[in-house]
Amino acid sequence: MARPKRQQERRAQLVEVARQIVVERGVLALRLTDVAKRAGLTPASVLYYFSALTDLLKEVQDQAVERFCSARAEAGREESDPRRRLVAMIRSGLPSGPDDELCRLLYELGTVARHDPAYAARYIDLCQRQVTLYVGILEAGAATGAFDLTDDVLSVARNLVVLEDGYGLHITMAVPTFDVATAERLLLGYAATATRCDLDPEVVR
């Protein structure tokens, strides 16, 4: 039996290998044999560390969700002006471009979430965590008078998260529908309308 430290290292290796393959080929093309071959193991050996390929992918998903949420929580944290925090938050929710690995990974794993309740639960958590971050920024802005919300704070926060997801998916498609600059401009436009506040990055400095 492998020692605990060795087990941990091997599990981490398999998670990284699976992550790489999902980003390269997509989750629907992932096979247990692909993971085993790249890791230098047999399929049976992979199943020693993860009882099924779906369990391995759940670990990939957990790590991706945590990385994304942690990065978003840091966006604009040091900004005292709620306008700048909101702009920073919006920017942090969009892919950096078509090849943004973390965003592509989350979108790919979202395919599985359409059919597996366990995966879907993680995406519900991902959504709720982002909504909570937006609610904090919007409430702070409303309290200081920087924002005059046109709708209840939860609705505005949810709309921002869903718009980010939609634009982000189109940015990372094989043939992008939007570029990052256009998506950011459209998101800021909605946020400006919803908060009755000028959020032009050239103004909000």
RODO-289290 format. One record per residue: residue in three letters; x, y, z of N, C-alpha, C, O in turn; residue number from 1. Coordinates in steps of 0.001 Angstrom, whole numbers, plus 500000, padded with zeros to 6 digits. Atoms other than C-alpha are relative to their C-alpha. Example, Ala and Ser with C-alpha at 12.3 -4.5 7.8 and 13.67 -1.06 7.14 Angstrom:
BEGIN
> code_nx_ny_nz_cax_cay_caz_cx_cy_cz_ox_oy_oz_pos
> ALA_500890_498810_500000_512300_495500_507800_500900_501200_500000_501936_501181_500665_1
> SER_499180_498810_499940_513670_498940_507140_499230_501090_500730_499739_502198_500899_2
***
This chain:
BEGIN
> code_nx_ny_nz_cax_cay_caz_cx_cy_cz_ox_oy_oz_pos
> MET_500847_498798_500000_500000_500000_500000_500879_501247_500000_501867_501314_500731_1
> ALA_499206_498785_500085_501316_503441_499101_499919_500780_501315_498881_500796_501977_2
> ARG_499976_499193_498793_502353_505665_501983_499141_501251_499799_498937_501697_498670_3
> PRO_500894_498822_500125_500093_508663_502777_500589_501125_499177_499892_501691_498335_4
> LYS_499395_498903_500750_502569_511236_501422_500060_499667_498520_499779_500506_497665_5
> ARG_499931_500433_501394_503073_509214_498258_498615_500016_499359_498457_500394_498198_6
> GLN_501367_499981_500510_499326_508833_497880_499569_501422_499656_498962_501661_498613_7
> GLN_500364_498603_500226_498847_512582_498190_500678_500553_498759_500048_501252_497965_8
> GLU_499264_499532_501167_501537_513298_495609_499432_499409_498714_499296_500102_497706_9
> ARG_500530_500653_501197_500110_510761_493174_498614_500533_499658_498304_500737_498484_10
> ARG_501325_499440_500247_496576_512079_493578_500115_501397_499379_499383_501735_498449_11
> ALA_499793_498658_500548_497818_515616_492931_500470_499926_498553_500053_500729_497718_12
> GLN_499527_500176_501368_499625_514405_489820_498843_499646_499068_498742_500191_497969_13
> LEU_501114_500434_500833_496489_512716_488486_499000_501136_499777_498437_501265_498690_14
> VAL_500886_498844_500155_494387_515822_489128_500576_500965_498973_499843_501488_498133_15
> GLU_499362_499095_500950_496903_517930_487210_499950_499442_498581_499706_500185_497630_16
> VAL_500061_500632_501319_497018_515460_484326_498586_500112_499419_498413_500468_498253_17
> ALA_501379_499904_500470_493219_515363_484098_499654_501433_499621_498972_501662_498622_18
> ARG_500243_498594_500302_493096_519167_484206_500573_500364_498639_499906_501011_497832_19
> GLN_499345_499694_501264_495560_519421_481326_499221_499434_498816_499035_500112_497805_20
> ILE_500696_500647_501107_493631_516962_479165_498651_500651_499741_498253_500824_498589_21
> VAL_501302_499336_500171_490274_518638_479801_500172_501323_499270_499387_501643_498377_22
> VAL_499754_498717_500657_491712_522018_478784_500386_499787_498539_499957_500542_497667_23
> GLU_499515_500243_501360_493385_520547_475696_498927_499438_499082_498786_499883_497942_24
> ARG_500895_500754_500881_490654_518248_474392_498518_500165_500319_497666_499876_499479_25
> GLY_501388_499929_499567_487474_518945_476351_499635_498813_500865_500215_497736_500732_26
> VAL_500341_501040_499031_485815_516914_479062_499366_498777_499336_499543_497657_499814_27
> LEU_500661_501130_500653_483790_514762_476660_500985_499059_499331_500658_497901_499067_28
> ALA_498981_500835_500630_486990_513469_475085_500922_499327_501020_501803_498555_500641_29
> LEU_499120_500552_498969_488596_512528_478407_499678_498537_500260_498517_498168_500434_30
> ARG_500137_501419_499701_489171_508820_478991_500976_499620_501099_502037_500226_501246_31
> LEU_499134_500479_498922_490640_506959_481927_501356_499578_499460_502385_499826_500089_32
> THR_498744_500445_500594_493255_505457_479634_500906_501177_499639_502130_501055_499697_33
> ASP_499206_498808_500323_494364_508962_478578_500725_500504_501242_501910_500835_501191_34
> VAL_499410_499545_498749_494960_509975_482177_501120_499050_500424_502207_499487_500803_35
> ALA_499017_500993_499579_496790_506746_482955_501265_500080_499148_502376_500046_499678_36
> LYS_498849_499967_500896_499042_506963_479912_500869_501216_500263_502092_501096_500343_37
> ARG_499213_498794_499777_500085_510557_480534_500676_499990_501371_501749_500569_501542_38
> ALA_499424_500065_498653_500710_509828_484221_501006_498872_500147_501662_498752_501182_39
> GLY_499073_501118_499925_502769_506745_483400_499501_498862_500865_500289_498148_501486_40
> LEU_500613_501031_499176_500322_504405_485128_499080_499126_499149_498821_499420_497982_41
> THR_501044_500791_500635_497878_501677_484246_498646_500540_500445_498556_501179_501493_42
> PRO_501328_499564_499564_494137_502406_484346_499631_499466_501383_499004_500165_502178_43
> ALA_500301_500580_498690_493858_500054_487319_500693_500775_501119_500143_500928_502210_44
> SER_499271_499223_498995_496486_502092_489165_499313_501336_500272_499264_501795_501413_45
> VAL_500729_498746_499812_494541_505300_488570_498799_499767_500909_498497_500592_501771_46
> LEU_501180_500313_499207_491475_503624_490077_500347_499638_501435_499459_499566_502284_47
> TYR_499565_500192_498612_493509_502844_493180_499892_501317_500763_499560_501331_501949_48
> TYR_500012_498678_499360_493671_506587_493893_498648_500683_499894_498273_501454_500778_49
> PHE_501345_499452_500186_490236_507546_492529_499108_498858_499538_499430_498164_498573_50
> SER_500837_501166_500276_487400_505044_492469_499365_500021_498613_498970_498980_498089_51
> ALA_500567_499868_501340_486103_506386_489152_500515_501286_499376_500990_502179_500078_52
> LEU_499566_498791_500697_486957_508971_486521_499193_501209_500470_499723_502317_500556_53
> THR_500828_498886_499527_484044_511083_487768_500514_500554_501329_500423_501758_501572_54
> ASP_499442_499534_498725_485650_511247_491226_501247_500842_499778_501466_501835_500472_55
> LEU_498811_499225_500345_488892_512469_489701_499593_501374_499469_500186_502389_499833_56
> LEU_500452_498730_500565_487026_515134_487751_499367_500903_501059_499443_502128_500958_57
> LYS_500550_499191_498911_485222_516246_490906_501104_500744_500737_500923_501887_501154_58
> GLU_498870_499345_499343_488600_516988_492456_500541_501130_499116_500896_502197_499615_59
> VAL_499593_498950_500938_489607_518928_489336_499048_501177_500108_499474_502331_500147_60
> GLN_501016_498952_499910_486362_520856_489581_500110_500778_501302_500051_502008_501296_61
> ASP_499890_499333_498696_486741_521601_493299_501157_500992_500009_501014_502124_500473_62
> GLN_498828_499126_500004_490207_523035_492790_499793_501197_499075_500196_502313_499404_63
> ALA_500238_498903_500938_489137_525101_489774_499038_501026_500594_499262_502230_500470_64
> VAL_500968_499102_499373_486150_526560_491631_500668_500826_501093_500440_502031_501197_65
> GLU_499348_499289_498903_488290_527448_494630_500981_501050_499479_501047_502161_500005_66
> ARG_499054_499044_500575_490975_529096_492503_499266_501213_499442_499687_502350_499653_67
> PHE_500748_498911_500631_488406_531156_490608_499379_500906_501061_499468_502130_500964_68
> CYS_500649_499200_498960_486510_532266_493713_501014_500774_500831_500757_501914_501217_69
> SER_498966_499307_499223_489702_533129_495597_500522_501215_499240_500729_502282_499819_70
> ALA_499526_498886_500822_490907_535285_492715_498971_501127_499963_499331_502304_499999_71
> ARG_501051_498982_500049_487562_537072_492557_499887_500733_501338_499646_501940_501373_72
> ALA_500083_499373_498685_487538_537711_496286_501104_501032_500196_500932_502007_500928_73
> GLU_498880_499073_499873_490896_539449_495949_499849_501227_499108_500492_502250_499346_74
> ALA_500147_498907_500964_489754_541676_493072_499447_501244_500682_498334_501239_501208_75
> GLY_500455_498744_499431_489516_545210_494305_499904_500031_501505_499348_500975_502066_76
> ARG_500118_500057_498538_489832_544168_497946_500580_501244_500672_500047_501727_501671_77
> GLU_499325_498859_499384_492178_547061_498677_499390_501339_499606_499786_502382_500128_78
> GLU_500625_498756_500454_489980_549618_496910_498957_500473_501009_498091_499700_501419_79
> SER_500995_499449_499084_488021_551890_499228_498784_500552_499262_497692_500622_499826_80
> ASP_501090_499438_500804_485903_553397_496417_499175_498844_499423_499716_498036_498668_81
> PRO_500822_501104_500505_482961_551034_495668_499902_499985_498481_499687_498925_497894_82
> ARG_500034_499965_501465_482980_552200_492037_501192_499233_499428_501043_498433_498505_83
> ARG_498803_500701_500476_486550_550987_491547_499938_498511_500335_500393_497668_499561_84
> ARG_500145_501411_499630_485774_547780_493416_499070_499280_499027_499325_498137_498649_85
> LEU_500947_500620_500919_482827_547108_491124_500637_499782_498631_500464_498722_498030_86
> VAL_499305_500154_501281_484884_547718_487984_501005_498855_500070_501082_498046_499146_87
> ALA_499011_501071_499840_487651_545423_489304_499319_498637_500070_499821_497659_499515_88
> MET_500742_501252_499876_485100_542745_490173_499495_499522_498650_499587_498337_498329_89
> ILE_500490_500362_501323_483570_542827_486709_501129_499474_499133_500975_498465_498444_90
> ARG_498865_500451_500804_486960_542529_485072_500491_498625_500424_500917_497830_499586_91
> SER_499503_501287_499503_487890_539583_487288_499101_498837_499611_499525_497683_499678_92
> GLY_500923_501066_500353_484833_537637_486142_500057_499575_498558_499458_498566_498184_93
> LEU_499893_500330_501425_485715_537640_482447_501303_499259_499713_502307_499498_500384_94
> PRO_498741_500632_500410_488274_535378_480767_500974_501055_499509_500563_502105_499016_95
> SER_498987_499073_500508_491544_537084_479902_500060_499957_498478_500619_500854_497847_96
> GLY_500019_500173_501448_491007_535825_476348_499522_498605_499662_499165_497848_500565_97
> PRO_500489_501322_500409_490023_532741_474320_500763_498841_500629_500221_497744_500762_98
> ASP_499173_501088_499474_492863_530726_475864_500114_500011_501518_501006_499366_502069_99
> ASP_499978_499973_498536_492122_531478_479529_499714_498592_500528_498585_498108_500444_100
> GLU_500120_501408_499627_492743_528013_480973_498989_499760_501113_498205_498814_501042_101
> LEU_500904_500228_498874_490837_528384_484234_498541_500142_499580_497704_499317_499945_102
> CYS_501381_499818_500455_487697_529741_482601_499582_498887_499051_498463_498383_499144_103
> ARG_500328_501097_500911_487829_527146_479836_499743_498714_500769_498841_497949_500427_104
> LEU_500171_501189_499178_488193_524433_482466_498631_500002_500676_497936_498986_500677_105
> LEU_501296_499918_499334_485146_525647_484377_498851_499812_499019_497866_499150_499345_106
> TYR_501054_500171_500992_483053_525854_481218_499911_498544_499536_498815_498013_499356_107
> GLU_499994_501405_500416_484112_522359_480149_499342_499114_501056_498512_498266_500730_108
> LEU_500565_500821_498928_483255_520847_483521_498521_500298_500204_497788_499474_500752_109
> GLY_501416_499679_499941_479926_522631_483349_499164_499066_499142_497972_498889_499392_110
> THR_500692_500982_500837_479020_520116_480640_499536_498822_500837_498421_498328_500671_111
> VAL_500347_501128_499130_479078_517361_483254_498916_500412_500991_498058_499604_501345_112
> ALA_500960_499514_499003_477070_519511_485690_498571_499971_499472_497620_499976_500254_113
> ARG_501352_500051_500562_474131_519401_483292_499341_498643_500259_498119_498519_500183_114
> HIS_500533_501353_499853_473745_515684_484000_500252_499386_501373_499615_498393_501726_115
> ASP_499609_500588_498721_475302_515051_487430_499688_500985_501127_500271_502068_501172_116
> PRO_500377_499091_498910_473700_516586_490562_501171_500424_500882_501190_501547_501387_117
> ALA_498851_499657_499160_476996_516466_492472_500822_501115_499362_501272_502032_500050_118
> TYR_499285_498938_500707_478726_518563_489833_499172_501275_500001_499706_502370_500184_119
> ALA_500874_498825_500028_475721_520870_489602_500031_500741_501327_499990_501971_501354_120
> ALA_499964_499367_498675_475861_521502_493354_501217_500891_500148_501144_501941_500787_121
> ARG_498782_499190_499926_479410_522797_492994_499843_501291_499198_500374_502334_499579_122
> TYR_500202_498795_500797_478324_525216_490290_498978_500931_500644_499050_502148_500476_123
> ILE_500913_499157_499225_475454_526428_492435_500796_500765_501048_500582_501960_501256_124
> ASP_499149_499347_498997_478023_527145_495145_500870_501078_499353_501036_502165_499906_125
> LEU_499180_499030_500723_480260_528887_492610_499201_501264_499704_499687_502377_499905_126
> CYS_500860_498854_500309_477388_531119_491532_499688_500798_501259_499790_502025_501262_127
> GLN_500391_499311_498774_476308_531918_495078_501159_500787_500603_500961_501886_501120_128
> ARG_498843_499298_499450_479816_532856_496168_500277_501290_499232_500629_502311_499824_129
> GLN_499790_498796_500802_480142_535296_493288_498903_501030_500247_499175_502227_500339_130
> VAL_501114_499092_499715_476706_536767_493924_500233_500705_501339_500000_501907_501462_131
> THR_499737_499426_498680_477658_537296_497578_501053_501103_499931_500924_502131_500595_132
> LEU_498976_498967_500160_480777_539217_496543_499415_501266_499397_499716_502372_499847_133
> TYR_500627_498842_500626_478732_541478_494297_499054_500705_500967_499021_501934_501022_134
> VAL_500932_499395_499048_476092_542018_496971_500752_500899_500981_500297_502001_501290_135
> GLY_499215_499196_499066_478774_543253_499374_500434_501322_499399_500354_502363_500050_136
> ILE_499550_498776_500674_480118_545759_496851_498829_500940_499743_498929_502146_499970_137
> LEU_501167_499171_500322_476669_546970_495797_499392_500621_501248_498992_501785_501229_138
> GLU_500554_499459_498757_475435_547375_499360_500883_501111_500558_500393_502121_501062_139
> ALA_499084_498960_499514_478551_549317_500304_499849_501271_499174_499855_502375_499721_140
> GLY_500165_498834_500859_478100_551603_497318_498690_500720_500249_498633_501950_500228_141
> ALA_501296_499387_499719_474434_552161_498086_500024_500731_501343_499431_501799_501492_142
> ALA_499943_499397_498668_475205_552907_501728_500741_501334_499999_500417_502231_500778_143
> THR_499213_498761_500050_477722_555606_500804_499419_501023_499036_499878_502163_498972_144
> GLY_500604_499095_500964_475521_557114_498124_500652_499975_498631_500247_500718_497737_145
> ALA_499344_500104_501304_477839_556138_495277_499078_499334_498985_499109_499664_497799_146
> PHE_500926_500718_500871_475157_553802_493868_498564_500324_500384_498231_500482_501558_147
> ASP_501448_499864_499812_471438_554356_493421_499372_498867_499199_499066_499034_498018_148
> LEU_500383_501218_500702_470234_550862_492549_498603_500093_499391_497665_500576_500025_149
> THR_501284_499981_500698_467435_550507_490013_499172_498760_500305_498001_498691_499933_150
> ASP_500691_501241_499653_466513_547042_491342_500549_499548_501341_501502_500133_501856_151
> ASP_499477_500486_498724_466983_545056_494529_501412_499463_499796_501758_499000_498709_152
> VAL_498575_500297_500099_470621_544287_495264_500265_498569_499541_501212_498326_498794_153
> LEU_499783_501393_500378_470278_540517_494865_499767_499784_498508_500496_499026_497868_154
> SER_500281_500133_501438_468763_540823_491386_501144_500568_499163_501553_499962_498173_155
> VAL_498880_499397_500738_471540_543152_490209_501215_499094_500067_501880_498872_499056_156
> ALA_498839_500884_499830_474213_540837_491629_499860_498744_499144_500810_498331_498478_157
> ARG_500222_501215_500800_472679_537769_489995_500129_500290_498508_500726_499504_497772_158
> ASN_499903_499648_501421_472361_539510_486644_501453_500174_499580_501843_499733_498499_159
> LEU_498589_499799_500341_476023_540519_486720_500728_498666_499858_501518_498487_498931_160
> VAL_499340_501307_500069_477153_536947_487415_499580_499241_498745_500420_498668_498050_161
> VAL_500488_500733_501178_474964_535452_484697_500495_500640_498705_500844_499930_497763_162
> LEU_499468_499327_501181_476026_538084_482164_501482_499661_499802_501918_499405_498680_163
> GLU_498582_500378_500090_479686_537366_482958_500153_498601_499425_500975_498365_498540_164
> ASP_499907_501388_500477_479127_533653_482423_499685_499914_498508_500369_499221_497754_165
> GLY_500381_500043_501411_477396_534231_479115_501057_500588_499092_501430_499976_498091_166
> TYR_498960_499384_500817_479979_536615_477731_501279_499172_500035_501947_499006_499015_167
> GLY_498783_500793_499880_482811_534475_479068_499965_498757_499123_500963_498402_498496_168
> LEU_500138_501188_500843_481487_531387_477308_500214_500353_498535_500877_499613_497809_169
> HIS_499845_499590_501396_481305_533261_474014_501437_500425_499692_501913_500235_498573_170
> ILE_498602_499604_500200_484821_534646_474476_500887_498790_499774_501847_498862_499008_171
> THR_499130_501179_500056_486267_531130_474859_499571_498969_498961_500133_497875_498909_172
> MET_500408_500930_501056_484448_529502_471943_501073_499920_498921_501936_500793_498824_173
> ALA_499021_500182_501065_486437_528180_468983_500039_501219_499080_501103_501637_498624_174
> VAL_500103_498738_500736_485205_531216_467067_499280_500980_500930_498051_500967_500998_175
> PRO_500612_499116_498999_484612_533921_469707_498949_500935_499403_499128_501499_498323_176
> THR_501042_499064_500400_481412_535938_469454_500357_501419_500420_500065_502382_499712_177
> PHE_499598_498707_499447_482808_538763_471588_501474_499953_500359_502011_498895_500688_178
> ASP_498661_499918_499420_486272_539954_472460_499858_500521_501424_498778_500950_501829_179
> VAL_500055_499631_498585_487160_540804_476050_499591_501461_500177_498783_501781_501050_180
> ALA_500299_498570_499867_487008_544574_475536_498518_500286_499781_497927_501096_500495_181
> THR_501425_499788_500269_483506_544412_474069_499151_499475_501144_498213_500140_501584_182
> ALA_500752_500582_498891_482235_542102_476808_500096_500884_501240_499104_501098_501938_183
> GLU_499817_499131_498832_483706_544363_479483_499172_501278_499851_498535_501725_500805_184
> ARG_500761_498764_500234_482129_547456_477912_498507_499760_500209_497828_500588_500816_185
> LEU_501424_500296_499861_478701_545808_477768_499627_499723_501458_498566_500142_501920_186
> LEU_500255_500272_498589_478933_544565_481345_500016_501286_500825_499154_501505_501676_187
> LEU_499926_498726_499286_480003_547958_482620_498795_500875_499679_498326_501632_500528_188
> GLY_501185_499242_500379_477115_549483_480693_498787_499575_500814_498026_500413_501298_189
> TYR_501115_500473_499178_474613_547260_482477_500184_500443_501446_499244_500930_502075_190
> ALA_499739_499638_498604_476275_547896_485848_499762_501490_500238_499231_501884_501276_191
> ALA_500210_498555_499867_476226_551656_485247_498518_500338_500041_498088_501190_500818_192
> THR_501451_499776_500006_472514_551542_484440_499373_499525_501304_498515_500200_501874_193
> ALA_500588_500588_498790_471737_549310_487421_500357_500770_501260_499627_500718_502250_194
> THR_499560_499252_498804_473654_551542_489844_499815_501508_499848_500066_502268_500784_195
> ARG_500112_498571_500319_472917_554907_488192_501318_500717_500337_501342_501756_500998_196
> CYS_498671_499470_499675_476637_555557_488376_500900_499882_498779_500854_498871_498079_197
> ASP_499048_500037_501111_479297_556405_485779_501138_499062_500374_501898_499335_501304_198
> LEU_498956_500986_499722_481592_553377_485705_501032_499924_498884_501740_498925_498754_199
> ASP_498980_499933_501057_483729_554406_482739_501368_499877_500646_501724_500704_501486_200
> PRO_498693_500182_499390_487207_553053_483613_500905_501221_499892_501797_501411_500719_201
> GLU_499193_498803_500157_488690_556306_482322_499603_501073_501027_500370_501988_501328_202
> VAL_500485_499046_498999_486587_558187_484874_500244_499482_501408_500652_500223_502301_203
> VAL_499858_500617_498678_486710_555748_487784_501455_499599_500201_501851_498497_499822_204
> ARG_498584_500267_499765_490364_555947_488802_500338_500261_501450_501488_500094_501856_205
***
